[in-house]
């Protein structure tokens, strides 16, 4: 058994088969199970471990507890469409929405598809990279449960609403930009809290809206947006695009991912843009090559070894993990195997 | 004469007529002169003084020095179009592009128009607010001359590329989000430098890429992006959308606004989305009302008097300045009147 500290290296395909089997067992169809599985395992491969199979128990719980059915297109006007997620898994809703957006972009130059009544969709780049792989610009927006206040406020009213843009490059690895709008993720504050460490001023406030270095207090308080009022504005824009415009939940109407007895009311907006509607595709790739060279060869600040394009670090990790396996913490494996036992499927093969 | 400190209050219409006359005098046609004038005076009205008539001397110099002609649509594929700016004023290029995007969105649900070979276009919200006034979602992106490094770098490779989204609201005042991607604008560092004050760590680096509190050193160095690698990613995304995708200049190919003997090679991307392609327009407005109420009535942090939506502070100032006049610094008026003398038009009427 290959171990790194308390983590065990698992082959990506084995993890994929295991996830797929679990999801099928709770009566998800093949396509839905595949979307969820691909999203989770891709996150683990790319080092976004918070959005990987660690989420599987929550998903299994939610989709055996709430009422849901597969999503359906409820409005189609050519360039745009609206999907009712019917409270089904976010990955399947957004995955189908991006497939539709790509079809539309192929035909019209642009495709824009909204989704309402969805759930957590994993990483935003999972969808935009699909557009980039088809030689298109991909865009995705989603709202999420409240963690940020309007700038100057102390009420957690807005989600840390992730968004992504991806662009194709000649070597096949897209530029994949994917962020949420707080200075750091809540997970980083949780880590500091567990280690009993202080956090820097500027990461979070206590629940009264005061700046704090105390990680415990910060966890009860607010995440601070990047750039102050700027990040507040961004997260509001993403909520309007994915929640208000689609007819889905927004602001405080979104339920947290761990509240597994309720649909989350999440909304998404997915889009694709056909590059040759603007400039010839090969010329776009040339220009992306030029930008890549400029960035990779530009001067580094003291102590910096390499400059990266968005998504490049994740891609490196992905190649490494495809080769050597994905490090999964022992306690996550234990939890997953408990779920496997409960559902009567084979445990995760660890070797 | 109404004065506030060294500033003189000028009536918006008088300022508008003065600007229009100056621009006409250098052989800009009515429409181009009107776009530039409206953008400058709207900026002054909304308190974005850095993008107001203070820029007029630079514009007058550029467009009497370089070769340019009016922009033209060089590619139209229904939902999308591409405009060659022919080095004409950015406001006219982007203004026409947004008009076209709105027409397309009315017809197809979405309109997306790229612009290449353009110049500084003023504030990004100037265009998105036009879409919002037509009851649509507006989006705009532009690149700009290099001020930021790739995260970890010390080469100013990327512009502080502004972008905007605007959304209609029932009372007629749109939510108008408009940011550039650095923690603070260069102007704020220039102010500190003039006052001999230090700047906070996190605003900028010296030219070696080291953190600095010295405003002088910072002016020779780099602006720091919001959220570190996140803001770097955003500014790169905006450069790809407005520069690379449109076939315009990008990264270091963009000339600064003050280099008046050269075209700037700036690119833009303007878009409009028809709301009723997703949900009924009245329902969208209801939901925007709900969001507005939530934000305005949510709890304030200690010492905060009011919470604002993006664009709300600017709108308040606009109403005030429409009533009492726009405060223009005496030295700007002097400069403008020198230009008026040079071009043989009437000086600005100050009363």
Interface residues (C-beta under 8 A of the other chain):
Chain A: X75 X77 X78 X79 X80 X82 X108 X109 X110 X112 X114 X137 X149 X150 X151 X152 X153 X154 X155 X157 X165 X167 X175 X177 X179 X181 X183 X202 X205 X208 X209 X210 X226 X227 X229 X230 X231 X233 X234 X236 X237 X239 X240 X241 X244 X245 X246 X247 X250 X251 X252 X273 X274 X275 X277 X278 X279 X283 X284 X287 X288 X290 X291 X294 X295 X298 X299 X300 X301 X302 X304 X306 X307 X308 X309 X310
Chain B: X75 X77 X78 X79 X80 X82 X108 X109 X110 X112 X114 X137 X149 X150 X151 X152 X153 X154 X155 X157 X165 X167 X175 X177 X179 X181 X183 X202 X205 X208 X209 X210 X226 X227 X229 X230 X231 X233 X234 X236 X237 X239 X240 X241 X244 X245 X246 X247 X250 X251 X252 X273 X274 X275 X277 X278 X279 X283 X284 X287 X288 X290 X291 X294 X295 X298 X299 X300 X301 X302 X304 X306 X307 X308 X309 X310
